[in-house]
Amino acid sequence: MMLTTSSPLTESTIDEKLLAKLAGLELTTVGELLRYVPRRYIRQGQVSPTERPEPDEWITVIGRVEKAQMIQMRKRYGQFLKVVVSDGQMRYEASFFNARYIKRVLVTGVRVALAGKVKYFQDRIQLSHPDWLVLPDDGMDVHGTSMMSELLADAPEGEEVLTGTADDVEHFGRSIIPIYPATRDVQTWEIWRAVRQVLADTVPAADPLTESQRTARGFITSDEAIRDVHLPESLESIEQAKTRLKFDEALAVQTALAQRRADLGAELSLSCPHVPGGLEDRLLATLPFQLTDGQKTVLGEIGDDLAVEHPMNRLLQGEVGSGKTLVSLLAMLRVVDNGHQCAILAPTEVLAAQHYRTVMTMLGDLARGGELGAADGATRVGLLTGSLGTAAKRQTLLDAVTGESGIVIGTHALLEENVEFFDLGMVVVDEQHRFGVEQRDVLRNKGRDDQRPHFLVMTATPIPRTVAMTTFGDLDTSVMTELPRGRRPITTTVVPMTKPKWVHRVWERAAEEIDAGRQVYVVCTRIGDEESNKKAAKKSAKKKDEPEKEDDTVSVLQQAEMLETGPLADRRIEVLHGRMHPDDKNAVMDAFTRGDVDVLVATTVIEVGVDVPNATTMAIVNAERFGVSQLHQLRGRVGRGQHAGLCLLLTSAHELSSSMERLKAVEASTDGFELAMVDLQQRREGDVLGSLQSGGKSSLSFLSLIEDAEVIADARELSESIVESDRELADHPELADLVRAILLPTRAEYLEKS
């Protein structure tokens, strides 16, 4: 029976035992198995890479037995077999217990494959009772190797002393051997065996690209690429295969996103043209400054989107302090001028409260609709958070459902079923990466009748172009890099915590700023109230038979106490963290905003949206624990007024470590997009592409967001041209199959919701 990529593996000739092992890797169809690709290749005569494996890493070693001897055990009766295998660059020690039969095969000079978990003893790599397979060698044909297994015919029943088959041994004689991601339960040669069996019985799949499209790009067929990546004849064939499969991955993702954009473009929304003399114009007239060119450009793009009867779906990414909040407020006022409502969804109560304060301050009497002394035509602004009192929450809900509130700002509380709007025309999501797609969709569906609200996603975390094309490919993108006129620069300095004099100078510098009438942030990685959970943690650790891990970072509570009793003893110091009661958090933030607090010691709750122009200095303790983009976000809280900003990165990282390299990059640059690339290079694509692969295994094995900008752009252009005339891919069934194969159902559903 011939197989197709959609065939279940149960229809193949793979034995049931191996089928069960593959199911443990979530490989249940032919297509899933064939897209489970090797992580690397070993060429005959070529030694393995020099990187030493990590402890507990599962590795496959191909080498030659240099030494094999039976060793008497010291603490109990019996012997074990110790085998030293060299791959030409490193030596590996393998230990086998109850090895009376194995010792007859694993003898000096034999070429072997070992697979097991890495341990270290006196800096030597150890594999305890690994799985193993004798391989063919010069002067030893396959028959000779098979005879070795016959020596073990008298092994006790049920003892598996050779895990490979004669077919495995024969194929390990190829010039290039693929090494697959393996586990304790299934070895690389077992995966390769299953792949070979399936390839032999699978009908060549039709290609999603036409011959002319392949020729223009110099591609082999997709089927040839799949076969060459598993059974390569040369290093060149591997590269050709990877090039084609990389494009296939980009094409699948971009096609799904192009379909998503087509769907959104077909939906109906409310046309909101500019209303002369409305709230938008009145706010602009009161601003004590001119908009930047970047703000004007983005407002023009948003205005064009709002004017048509299809929902805007736009990503607004802007440098920290570039004025995104004002742009979003002006856009919302245009929607309010047209008689509709807007909602702002913020990830934390601190940020929601900050947005509320900012909007109320900017609008003044324009935000006091229905109140005595309100401006003519004023609207009302509501705040809805989980900690809001019952009466206040009831009033906000009433104003939303009756249409009295033109703008409602809130946290996840906005997503509750009892929150209804009279006529929701626009949704603004701030720092969208803090929300799941299902949560964002709740607000999409709160529009009136069949009208979808316009959708504006904002982020101050700069997104490299390739990431934007991939993870936000269904959104139009606006970028603001220009800072408002008069914004002062931020100076960043790395401070080694191992140098007490340097640390002492940090607090001296903070005191100098306070004496000059300004304010200081101190950011720590954790709260420090974990003591109450210590007994439970110990109990849990004991159950798991694991040692308790101590966190050697400085906490908020420790740092505040140290400053209060030490270098800043006569200053007004408060703490702020996520476990505080919401009323207490708001009270502390309000006091800091008023200038009644000199030093705010906080966790990353102040990372985004917090705007205190008088705060000029930030000390980030244990800065190596934060990512590049997060550090850039944090330091954006200072230098927002007339005085220059100072950010001090206190770290215990080693001078030559990757963490220090990261901190030095932040010290050297204030360009968020440049730092975003540094962040991406350090994290690699897995974390980013994970947003495309929600909750499932990865089918994206070759595409690189760092290196493949041209590939992604090419795939995007091709997919758009196809989807424009064939939204359902009815005339392109091969492309539809490719999308399904690479973006499995869980991820396709994710893209549909994103």
Wavefront OBJ file of the C-alpha trace (Angstrom):
o trace
v 0.000 0.000 0.000
v 1.413 3.364 -1.049
v 1.291 6.177 1.488
v 0.690 9.933 1.244
v 1.845 12.629 3.655
v -1.571 12.596 5.337
v -1.537 8.829 5.910
v -1.432 7.655 9.551
v 1.797 5.894 10.422
v -0.296 2.918 11.495
v -0.807 2.207 7.776
v 2.961 1.907 7.254
v 5.193 -1.136 7.731
v 6.733 0.293 10.924
v 6.432 -2.229 13.762
v 4.038 -1.485 16.619
v 6.758 -1.060 19.213
v 8.446 1.678 17.208
v 5.072 3.268 16.364
v 4.438 3.686 20.083
v 7.844 5.309 20.544
v 7.192 7.728 17.665
v 3.806 8.611 19.111
v 5.694 9.750 22.213
v 7.362 12.345 19.952
v 3.895 13.347 18.646
v 4.699 11.783 15.278
v 1.534 10.042 14.110
v 1.300 10.775 10.370
v 3.680 10.298 7.458
v 3.980 14.054 6.977
v 4.826 14.664 10.629
v 7.556 12.040 10.556
v 9.091 13.302 7.313
v 9.243 16.840 8.710
v 11.027 15.614 11.834
v 14.408 16.467 10.409
v 17.985 15.742 11.538
v 19.585 18.228 13.889
v 23.026 17.572 12.370
v 24.978 15.196 10.150
v 28.150 13.180 10.620
v 30.309 12.599 7.585
v 32.411 9.449 7.505
v 35.975 10.370 8.396
v 34.798 13.674 9.865
v 35.012 14.212 13.624
v 32.161 15.627 15.679
v 31.928 19.283 16.763
v 34.144 20.339 19.638
v 31.402 21.811 21.823
v 31.087 19.877 25.069
v 27.544 18.673 25.779
v 25.582 19.934 28.776
v 24.939 17.681 31.782
v 21.768 15.563 31.325
v 21.747 16.272 27.590
v 20.831 13.235 25.480
v 23.522 12.729 22.854
v 24.458 10.327 20.073
v 28.161 9.535 19.650
v 29.739 7.792 16.679
v 33.328 6.674 17.220
v 35.744 3.828 17.816
v 36.296 1.778 20.952
v 39.768 2.631 22.258
v 39.577 0.608 25.446
v 37.229 -1.978 26.934
v 37.761 -3.670 30.270
v 35.792 -5.305 33.043
v 36.057 -3.404 36.344
v 35.408 -4.845 39.791
v 32.796 -2.817 41.688
v 34.001 -1.453 45.014
v 30.861 -1.282 47.107
v 29.060 -4.405 45.995
v 29.749 -7.730 44.390
v 30.106 -7.870 40.621
v 31.771 -6.237 37.654
v 30.869 -3.674 35.039
v 32.206 -3.048 31.550
v 33.984 0.278 31.030
v 34.330 1.313 27.382
v 36.229 4.374 26.157
v 35.050 5.627 22.757
v 36.801 8.358 20.762
v 35.236 10.287 17.910
v 38.573 11.800 16.930
v 38.318 14.887 19.118
v 36.709 13.868 22.396
v 36.607 10.713 24.497
v 33.466 9.320 26.081
v 33.364 6.773 28.884
v 30.462 4.328 28.777
v 29.620 1.957 31.622
v 27.588 -1.246 31.187
v 26.375 -3.391 34.080
v 25.550 -7.089 33.717
v 27.710 -6.943 30.613
v 28.792 -10.575 30.201
v 27.373 -10.619 26.682
v 28.025 -7.012 25.634
v 31.759 -7.398 26.361
v 31.998 -9.990 23.567
v 30.979 -7.343 21.001
v 32.206 -3.972 22.293
v 35.901 -4.753 21.962
v 38.856 -2.524 21.173
v 38.841 -1.288 17.568
v 35.113 -1.739 16.935
v 33.241 1.231 15.442
v 30.098 1.994 17.422
v 27.185 4.380 17.930
v 26.258 5.211 21.540
v 23.211 7.136 22.761
v 22.612 8.192 26.337
v 22.399 10.930 28.957
v 25.527 12.919 29.730
v 27.096 12.944 33.185
v 30.475 14.378 34.186
v 33.052 12.818 36.502
v 36.380 14.594 37.001
v 35.622 16.582 33.820
v 35.219 13.364 31.793
v 32.025 12.729 29.827
v 30.200 9.660 31.163
v 27.353 7.660 29.633
v 25.770 5.133 31.958
v 24.464 2.009 30.195
v 23.771 3.824 26.910
v 21.959 2.293 23.971
v 24.462 1.102 21.381
v 24.881 -0.157 17.866
v 27.959 -1.699 16.191
v 28.672 -0.030 12.834
v 30.359 -1.262 9.645
v 33.962 -0.315 9.101
v 36.741 -0.578 6.528
v 37.648 -4.263 6.262
v 34.390 -5.292 7.995
v 31.430 -5.789 5.702
v 27.816 -5.811 6.797
v 27.781 -9.601 7.008
v 30.713 -9.552 9.403
v 28.945 -7.046 11.617
v 25.765 -9.078 11.582
v 27.763 -12.093 12.730
v 28.653 -10.129 15.843
v 25.019 -10.077 16.879
v 24.871 -13.829 16.357
v 27.493 -14.208 19.076
v 24.807 -13.057 21.465
v 22.274 -15.711 20.567
v 22.673 -17.286 23.998
v 21.767 -14.050 25.805
v 19.035 -14.413 28.435
v 15.494 -14.092 27.129
v 14.185 -10.532 27.226
v 17.646 -8.913 27.421
v 18.029 -6.558 24.487
v 21.754 -6.338 23.933
v 21.786 -4.834 20.451
v 19.163 -2.170 19.714
v 19.750 -1.809 15.969
v 18.757 -4.037 13.037
v 20.834 -5.314 10.125
v 19.210 -2.607 7.994
v 20.332 0.073 10.494
v 23.883 -1.249 10.379
v 23.902 -1.245 6.585
v 22.712 2.356 6.341
v 25.234 3.499 8.925
v 27.763 2.559 6.298
v 26.638 5.543 4.183
v 29.063 8.415 3.730
v 26.756 10.897 5.543
v 24.749 9.907 8.611
v 21.818 12.036 9.905
v 21.534 12.506 13.665
v 17.959 13.167 14.848
v 16.738 14.776 18.071
v 16.392 11.645 20.231
v 15.230 10.733 23.715
v 15.732 7.939 26.191
v 12.757 6.145 24.650
v 13.614 6.394 20.970
v 17.088 6.484 19.431
v 18.304 8.338 16.368
v 18.782 5.100 14.395
v 15.216 4.028 15.203
v 13.856 7.337 13.890
v 16.011 6.993 10.780
v 14.778 3.427 10.275
v 11.145 4.601 10.399
v 11.873 7.441 7.970
v 13.506 5.060 5.482
v 10.577 2.672 5.635
v 8.080 5.465 5.077
v 10.046 7.080 2.245
v 10.169 3.756 0.434
v 6.370 3.489 0.510
v 5.314 7.134 0.061
v 4.018 8.509 -3.230
v 6.024 11.581 -4.325
v 3.981 14.593 -3.290
v 2.890 17.203 -5.838
v 4.905 20.396 -5.554
v 3.278 23.598 -4.217
v 5.455 25.627 -6.608
v 5.158 25.576 -10.370
v 8.142 24.650 -12.485
v 8.654 28.285 -13.459
v 8.521 29.404 -9.814
v 11.119 26.767 -8.901
v 13.358 27.607 -11.827
v 13.293 31.323 -11.016
v 14.538 30.538 -7.533
v 16.883 27.681 -8.406
v 14.931 25.211 -6.241
v 14.705 21.441 -6.358
v 11.235 19.977 -5.823
v 9.783 19.769 -2.337
v 9.685 15.969 -2.552
v 13.362 15.815 -3.560
v 14.216 18.102 -0.641
v 12.421 15.882 1.881
v 14.228 12.786 0.592
v 17.633 14.472 0.422
v 17.419 15.820 3.941
v 16.978 12.278 5.283
v 19.102 10.304 2.794
v 21.737 12.761 1.566
v 24.290 11.735 -1.026
v 26.480 14.794 -0.489
v 26.825 17.917 1.626
v 25.654 19.924 -1.398
v 22.405 17.953 -1.556
v 21.759 18.758 2.120
v 22.189 22.480 1.486
v 19.893 22.367 -1.549
v 17.281 20.549 0.512
v 17.528 23.005 3.407
v 17.194 25.982 1.050
v 13.988 24.588 -0.415
v 12.480 23.488 2.905
v 13.287 26.894 4.414
v 11.250 28.566 1.674
v 8.413 26.074 2.176
v 8.223 27.006 5.859
v 8.165 30.718 5.062
v 5.544 30.177 2.350
v 3.262 28.188 4.656
v 3.353 30.844 7.372
v 2.924 33.756 4.983
v 0.060 32.039 3.140
v -1.827 31.496 6.390
v -1.276 35.144 7.302
v -2.314 36.334 3.833
v -5.562 34.368 4.219
v -6.016 36.018 7.610
v -5.534 39.480 6.099
v -8.033 38.669 3.352
v -10.596 37.591 5.942
v -10.126 40.773 7.956
v -10.388 42.896 4.837
v -13.754 41.345 4.027
v -15.262 42.199 7.418
v -17.396 45.285 7.955
v -16.607 48.100 10.346
v -17.573 51.687 11.037
v -16.254 54.443 8.817
v -14.802 57.199 10.999
v -13.630 60.186 8.939
v -12.144 63.321 10.457
v -14.757 65.583 12.093
v -13.716 69.255 11.861
v -13.938 71.019 15.223
v -14.403 67.757 17.128
v -12.615 66.492 20.219
v -9.596 65.492 18.126
v -9.094 69.036 16.834
v -9.779 70.568 20.237
v -7.124 68.421 21.930
v -4.600 69.260 19.204
v -5.298 72.945 19.748
v -4.462 72.693 23.464
v -1.153 70.844 23.101
v 1.805 72.986 24.239
v 4.042 71.363 21.621
v 4.060 70.314 17.980
v 3.604 66.697 16.948
v 6.722 65.011 15.612
v 6.902 64.122 11.931
v 6.634 60.458 12.942
v 3.444 61.082 14.904
v 1.917 62.987 11.986
v 2.789 60.197 9.555
v 1.296 57.473 11.746
v -1.850 59.520 12.401
v -2.253 59.828 8.630
v -1.957 56.049 8.210
v -4.447 55.413 11.007
v -6.807 58.072 9.618
v -6.825 56.379 6.216
v -7.681 53.055 7.896
v -10.478 54.555 9.987
v -12.096 56.247 6.996
v -13.068 53.004 5.227
v -15.813 50.541 6.133
v -13.429 47.723 6.950
v -11.761 47.232 10.328
v -8.327 48.700 10.844
v -5.830 46.088 12.010
v -2.622 47.950 12.686
v 0.491 47.383 14.780
v 1.983 50.595 16.151
v 5.490 50.042 17.375
v 7.410 52.977 18.690
v 10.549 53.705 20.633
v 10.173 54.193 24.350
v 8.890 57.746 24.803
v 8.066 58.324 21.125
v 4.524 59.459 21.885
v 2.390 56.418 21.077
v -0.135 57.203 23.829
v -0.932 60.614 22.341
v -1.277 59.130 18.853
v -3.677 56.454 20.099
v -5.699 59.055 22.040
v -6.094 61.281 18.970
v -7.207 58.235 16.954
v -9.734 57.293 19.619
v -11.106 60.836 19.715
v -11.757 60.594 15.963
v -13.829 57.484 16.621
v -15.638 59.224 19.515
v -16.282 62.246 17.258
v -18.131 59.830 14.953
v -20.409 58.725 17.785
v -18.724 55.487 18.806
v -16.817 54.181 21.832
v -13.247 53.028 22.408
v -11.590 50.618 24.827
v -7.974 50.451 25.990
v -6.792 47.054 27.228
v -3.712 47.209 29.495
v -1.853 44.223 31.001
v -1.574 45.508 34.595
v -3.544 47.674 36.986
v -0.556 49.986 37.360
v -0.466 50.581 33.608
v -4.260 50.905 33.338
v -4.251 53.487 36.119
v -1.364 55.316 34.437
v -3.270 55.427 31.144
v -6.321 56.759 32.969
v -4.311 59.513 34.652
v -2.585 60.423 31.374
v -5.817 60.574 29.354
v -7.624 62.578 32.019
v -4.727 65.028 32.268
v -4.440 65.453 28.490
v -8.172 65.923 27.953
v -8.943 68.037 31.020
v -12.533 69.292 30.853
v -12.991 67.430 27.538
v -13.117 64.202 29.616
v -15.779 65.315 32.078
v -18.924 64.786 30.049
v -22.086 65.181 32.143
v -20.250 66.986 34.953
v -20.658 70.565 36.039
v -18.110 72.745 34.233
v -17.414 70.226 31.494
v -16.563 71.515 28.024
v -19.270 71.460 25.370
v -19.375 68.083 23.641
v -17.095 66.501 26.260
v -16.974 62.753 26.595
v -16.443 60.618 29.680
v -13.507 58.336 30.492
v -14.044 55.182 32.550
v -11.633 52.912 34.429
v -12.359 49.229 35.000
v -10.006 46.996 36.968
v -10.468 43.919 39.119
v -9.825 45.812 42.353
v -12.269 48.639 41.654
v -14.906 49.133 44.362
v -18.424 47.849 43.714
v -20.026 51.273 43.301
v -17.306 52.575 41.000
v -17.362 49.383 38.938
v -21.141 49.553 38.595
v -20.913 53.165 37.391
v -18.232 52.329 34.819
v -20.280 49.394 33.494
v -23.381 51.605 33.292
v -21.539 54.360 31.430
v -20.158 51.783 28.980
v -23.461 50.089 28.181
v -25.365 53.398 27.855
v -22.669 55.014 25.736
v -21.935 57.803 28.225
v -18.259 56.829 28.314
v -16.499 57.454 25.047
v -13.321 55.788 26.320
v -13.087 52.895 28.790
v -9.662 51.902 30.092
v -9.174 48.592 31.826
v -7.313 45.387 32.488
v -8.527 41.823 31.970
v -11.692 42.971 33.739
v -12.792 44.403 30.381
v -12.999 40.861 29.032
v -15.677 39.669 31.459
v -19.048 38.683 30.022
v -20.961 41.331 31.940
v -18.979 44.144 30.284
v -21.060 45.494 27.412
v -20.640 48.540 25.196
v -23.342 50.575 23.540
v -21.352 50.973 20.331
v -17.714 49.854 20.483
v -15.871 51.288 17.497
v -12.184 50.848 18.365
v -9.977 48.706 20.582
v -6.436 49.682 21.601
v -4.289 46.901 23.071
v -1.190 48.141 24.868
v 1.824 45.863 25.126
v -0.091 43.184 23.230
v 2.455 40.426 23.968
v 1.060 40.293 27.513
v -2.274 38.941 26.225
v -3.360 35.673 24.660
v -5.124 35.788 21.325
v -8.339 34.464 22.843
v -8.392 37.371 25.287
v -7.937 39.925 22.537
v -10.671 38.291 20.472
v -13.168 38.840 23.271
v -13.002 42.597 22.658
v -13.098 42.117 18.886
v -16.484 40.479 19.379
v -17.980 43.238 21.548
v -18.820 45.396 18.532
v -22.385 46.332 17.685
v -24.360 44.007 15.412
v -22.044 42.622 12.729
v -19.619 45.534 12.911
v -16.066 44.718 13.957
v -14.294 47.446 15.923
v -11.113 48.940 14.561
v -8.060 47.389 16.173
v -4.817 49.123 17.147
v -2.036 47.094 18.769
v 0.737 49.085 20.475
v 4.127 47.988 21.677
v 7.207 49.815 22.893
v 9.251 46.652 22.377
v 10.886 47.206 18.978
v 10.225 44.322 16.606
v 12.720 43.428 13.859
v 11.216 43.504 10.377
v 11.390 39.742 9.895
v 9.583 39.142 13.182
v 6.907 41.683 12.287
v 6.402 39.996 8.881
v 6.094 36.605 10.559
v 4.420 36.954 13.942
v 2.326 40.031 13.049
v 1.954 39.328 9.356
v -1.803 39.900 9.415
v -1.383 43.470 10.694
v -0.365 46.616 8.866
v 2.632 48.122 10.625
v 3.434 51.679 11.643
v 6.773 52.580 13.192
v 7.789 55.628 15.222
v 11.461 56.048 16.050
v 11.570 59.823 16.462
v 11.486 61.140 20.025
v 9.497 64.265 20.916
v 11.392 67.530 20.666
v 13.140 68.421 23.912
v 13.510 64.810 25.131
v 16.865 64.481 26.845
v 19.231 61.558 26.187
v 19.701 58.633 28.594
v 23.195 57.622 29.651
v 23.650 53.959 30.561
v 26.545 52.500 32.563
v 27.320 48.908 33.591
v 28.345 48.661 37.268
v 30.059 45.450 38.525
v 28.542 44.464 41.871
v 31.878 42.843 42.738
v 33.395 46.327 43.108
v 32.021 47.869 46.350
v 33.342 51.335 45.547
v 31.433 51.366 42.277
v 28.217 50.257 43.984
v 28.730 52.906 46.700
v 29.034 55.501 43.959
v 25.671 54.386 42.514
v 23.880 55.357 45.721
v 25.896 58.556 46.021
v 24.766 59.453 42.505
v 21.150 58.697 43.440
v 21.449 60.971 46.490
v 22.803 63.768 44.312
v 19.778 63.539 42.019
v 17.406 63.573 44.999
v 19.189 66.601 46.476
v 18.655 68.357 43.156
v 14.898 67.779 43.554
v 14.584 64.752 41.305
v 13.491 61.133 41.819
v 14.962 57.647 41.462
v 13.771 54.160 40.464
v 15.476 51.042 41.814
v 14.416 47.848 40.017
v 14.907 44.326 41.404
v 14.160 40.880 39.968
v 11.954 39.584 42.783
v 9.817 40.746 45.672
v 11.512 39.026 48.602
v 8.451 37.845 50.517
v 9.156 34.264 49.544
v 10.073 33.395 53.160
v 6.435 32.552 53.889
v 6.574 29.882 51.207
v 9.951 28.455 52.207
v 8.564 25.549 54.231
v 6.262 24.577 51.406
v 9.150 24.840 48.961
v 11.345 22.619 51.122
v 8.565 20.092 51.434
v 8.032 20.111 47.679
v 11.750 19.772 47.032
v 11.950 16.846 49.403
v 9.108 15.126 47.590
v 10.880 15.594 44.283
v 14.173 14.488 45.834
v 15.797 17.648 44.516
v 18.090 20.089 46.329
v 16.562 23.386 47.286
v 17.761 26.213 45.097
v 18.624 29.521 46.710
v 18.070 32.707 44.741
v 21.175 34.839 45.063
v 19.568 37.963 43.619
v 18.703 41.033 45.673
v 14.970 41.387 46.313
v 12.824 44.521 46.502
v 12.349 44.185 50.261
v 16.055 43.534 50.884
v 17.120 46.456 48.715
v 14.624 48.855 50.304
v 15.778 47.905 53.805
v 19.424 48.295 52.804
v 18.815 51.780 51.415
v 16.643 52.857 54.352
v 19.308 51.862 56.876
v 22.304 52.779 54.751
v 23.202 55.234 51.990
v 19.711 56.743 51.567
v 18.598 56.610 55.198
v 17.119 60.111 55.253
v 15.175 59.771 52.017
v 11.527 58.984 51.367
v 11.557 55.370 50.107
v 8.581 53.227 49.061
v 8.234 49.783 47.509
v 5.982 48.689 44.659
v 5.337 45.140 43.481
v 2.634 42.923 42.047
v 1.511 41.285 45.297
v 0.520 44.538 46.974
v -3.151 45.377 47.351
v -4.261 47.377 44.308
v -5.259 50.357 46.462
v -1.787 50.373 48.015
v -0.157 50.136 44.600
v -2.163 53.066 43.299
v -1.436 55.098 46.417
v 2.323 54.539 46.096
v 2.302 55.328 42.371
v 0.230 58.479 42.922
v 2.621 59.611 45.670
v 5.639 59.029 43.441
v 3.958 60.896 40.576
v 3.248 63.857 42.891
v 6.854 63.914 44.035
v 6.105 62.800 47.590
v 8.450 59.787 47.233
v 12.168 60.120 46.478
v 13.028 56.493 45.722
v 10.709 53.839 44.340
v 12.086 50.303 44.815
v 10.051 48.093 42.503
v 9.807 44.992 40.391
v 9.136 45.262 36.662
v 5.565 46.480 37.292
v 6.978 49.871 36.240
v 8.332 48.472 32.973
v 5.826 50.081 30.612
v 3.535 53.071 30.562
v 4.678 54.694 33.791
v 5.373 58.361 33.088
v 6.939 60.508 35.824
v 8.890 63.350 34.154
v 10.750 64.193 37.388
v 12.294 60.686 37.627
v 15.791 60.929 36.169
v 17.750 57.967 37.519
v 17.216 54.220 37.453
v 19.377 51.568 39.115
v 18.636 48.028 37.885
v 19.979 45.443 40.343
v 21.073 42.047 38.980
v 20.568 43.453 35.499
v 21.928 40.245 33.931
v 18.603 38.590 34.816
v 16.719 40.768 32.323
v 16.555 40.570 28.545
v 17.880 43.284 26.263
v 14.466 44.596 25.230
v 13.255 44.565 28.829
v 16.257 46.607 29.956
v 15.576 49.071 27.150
v 11.960 49.292 28.239
v 12.852 49.853 31.870
v 15.325 52.645 31.267
v 12.727 54.375 29.132
v 11.010 55.358 32.393
v 13.671 58.023 33.044
v 14.667 61.111 31.098
v 11.058 61.866 30.214
v 11.210 65.475 31.395
v 13.580 68.405 31.007
v 16.522 66.638 32.672
v 18.807 63.984 31.168
v 18.278 60.360 32.223
v 20.765 58.033 33.876
v 20.478 54.229 33.937
v 22.894 52.165 36.051
v 23.043 48.406 35.367
v 24.313 46.656 38.499
v 25.463 43.152 37.690
v 27.375 40.183 39.065
v 27.890 38.736 35.554
v 31.395 37.632 34.588
v 33.261 40.052 32.341
v 33.500 37.507 29.498
v 29.992 36.028 29.810
v 27.177 36.330 27.276
v 25.182 38.171 29.950
v 27.858 40.865 30.149
v 27.927 41.033 26.355
v 24.193 41.716 26.458
v 24.565 44.451 29.079
v 27.392 46.083 27.136
v 25.116 46.219 24.089
v 22.479 48.076 26.117
v 25.166 50.401 27.475
v 26.400 51.187 23.977
v 23.108 51.862 22.194
v 19.765 53.589 22.733
v 18.418 52.349 19.389
v 15.631 49.969 20.318
v 15.541 48.286 16.915
v 19.264 47.616 17.000
v 18.889 46.150 20.494
v 15.914 44.071 19.379
v 18.188 42.317 16.884
v 20.738 41.707 19.645
v 17.943 40.239 21.763
v 16.789 38.029 18.899
v 20.310 36.799 18.224
v 20.761 35.849 21.881
v 17.401 34.146 22.260
v 17.412 32.706 18.732
v 14.182 32.111 16.869
v 12.666 29.486 19.138
v 11.161 31.949 21.579
v 9.764 34.142 18.837
v 8.539 31.414 16.523
v 6.938 29.856 19.577
v 4.163 32.407 19.144
v 3.400 30.739 15.816
v 3.620 27.302 17.354
v 1.345 27.736 20.316
v 1.107 24.677 22.480
v 2.622 22.195 20.057
v 5.839 20.825 18.676
v 7.784 22.861 16.173
v 7.493 22.181 12.456
v 9.695 25.167 11.637
v 13.169 23.699 11.501
v 15.036 25.748 8.899
v 13.606 29.282 8.843
v 15.723 31.916 10.611
v 14.255 35.280 11.520
v 17.778 36.664 11.806
v 19.169 35.536 8.480
v 16.192 34.996 6.186
v 14.590 38.404 5.683
v 14.759 38.069 1.882
v 13.271 34.567 1.963
v 10.368 35.727 4.144
v 9.735 38.781 1.950
v 9.779 36.630 -1.212
v 7.355 34.133 0.342
v 5.085 36.952 1.507
v 4.913 38.471 -1.982
v 4.178 35.101 -3.602
v 1.530 34.141 -1.047
v -0.241 37.483 -1.430
v -0.418 37.106 -5.202
v -1.944 33.633 -4.819
v -4.411 34.404 -2.022
v -5.585 37.583 -3.750
v -7.248 35.490 -6.477
v -7.708 32.189 -4.606
v -8.508 32.852 -0.954
v -9.471 29.228 -0.161
v -6.579 27.789 -2.236
v -9.100 25.729 -4.188
v -6.890 25.990 -7.280
v -3.729 25.428 -5.238
v -4.363 22.178 -3.317
v -0.622 21.459 -3.015
v -0.105 24.786 -1.231
v -3.074 24.067 1.030
v -1.476 20.720 1.910
v 1.824 22.480 2.663
v 0.140 24.929 5.047
v -1.585 22.066 6.844
v 1.633 20.033 7.012
v 3.796 22.812 8.447
v 1.200 24.632 10.517
v -0.524 21.758 12.254
v -4.180 22.245 13.301
v -3.403 23.774 16.712
v -1.149 26.400 15.142
v -3.425 27.078 12.183
v -6.192 27.760 14.683
v -3.847 30.064 16.573
v -3.149 32.083 13.419
v -6.854 32.275 12.698
v -7.376 33.853 16.122
v -4.371 36.148 16.077
l 1 2 3 4 5 6 7 8 9 10 11 12 13 14 15 16 17 18 19 20 21 22 23 24 25 26 27 28 29 30 31 32 33 34 35 36 37 38 39 40 41 42 43 44 45 46 47 48 49 50 51 52 53 54 55 56 57 58 59 60 61 62 63 64 65 66 67 68 69 70 71 72 73 74 75 76 77 78 79 80 81 82 83 84 85 86 87 88 89 90 91 92 93 94 95 96 97 98 99 100 101 102 103 104 105 106 107 108 109 110 111 112 113 114 115 116 117 118 119 120 121 122 123 124 125 126 127 128 129 130 131 132 133 134 135 136 137 138 139 140 141 142 143 144 145 146 147 148 149 150 151 152 153 154 155 156 157 158 159 160 161 162 163 164 165 166 167 168 169 170 171 172 173 174 175 176 177 178 179 180 181 182 183 184 185 186 187 188 189 190 191 192 193 194 195 196 197 198 199 200 201 202 203 204 205 206 207 208 209 210 211 212 213 214 215 216 217 218 219 220 221 222 223 224 225 226 227 228 229 230 231 232 233 234 235 236 237 238 239 240 241 242 243 244 245 246 247 248 249 250 251 252 253 254 255 256 257 258 259 260 261 262 263 264 265 266 267 268 269 270 271 272 273 274 275 276 277 278 279 280 281 282 283 284 285 286 287 288 289 290 291 292 293 294 295 296 297 298 299 300 301 302 303 304 305 306 307 308 309 310 311 312 313 314 315 316 317 318 319 320 321 322 323 324 325 326 327 328 329 330 331 332 333 334 335 336 337 338 339 340 341 342 343 344 345 346 347 348 349 350 351 352 353 354 355 356 357 358 359 360 361 362 363 364 365 366 367 368 369 370 371 372 373 374 375 376 377 378 379 380 381 382 383 384 385 386 387 388 389 390 391 392 393 394 395 396 397 398 399 400 401 402 403 404 405 406 407 408 409 410 411 412 413 414 415 416 417 418 419 420 421 422 423 424 425 426 427 428 429 430 431 432 433 434 435 436 437 438 439 440 441 442 443 444 445 446 447 448 449 450 451 452 453 454 455 456 457 458 459 460 461 462 463 464 465 466 467 468 469 470 471 472 473 474 475 476 477 478 479 480 481 482 483 484 485 486 487 488 489 490 491 492 493 494 495 496 497 498 499 500 501 502 503 504 505 506 507 508 509 510 511 512 513 514 515 516 517 518 519 520 521 522 523 524 525 526 527 528 529 530 531 532 533 534 535 536 537 538 539 540 541 542 543 544 545 546 547 548 549 550 551 552 553 554 555 556 557 558 559 560 561 562 563 564 565 566 567 568 569 570 571 572 573 574 575 576 577 578 579 580 581 582 583 584 585 586 587 588 589 590 591 592 593 594 595 596 597 598 599 600 601 602 603 604 605 606 607 608 609 610 611 612 613 614 615 616 617 618 619 620 621 622 623 624 625 626 627 628 629 630 631 632 633 634 635 636 637 638 639 640 641 642 643 644 645 646 647 648 649 650 651 652 653 654 655 656 657 658 659 660 661 662 663 664 665 666 667 668 669 670 671 672 673 674 675 676 677 678 679 680 681 682 683 684 685 686 687 688 689 690 691 692 693 694 695 696 697 698 699 700 701 702 703 704 705 706 707 708 709 710 711 712 713 714 715 716 717 718 719 720 721 722 723 724 725 726 727 728 729 730 731 732 733 734 735 736 737 738 739 740 741 742 743 744 745 746 747 748 749 750 751 752 753 754
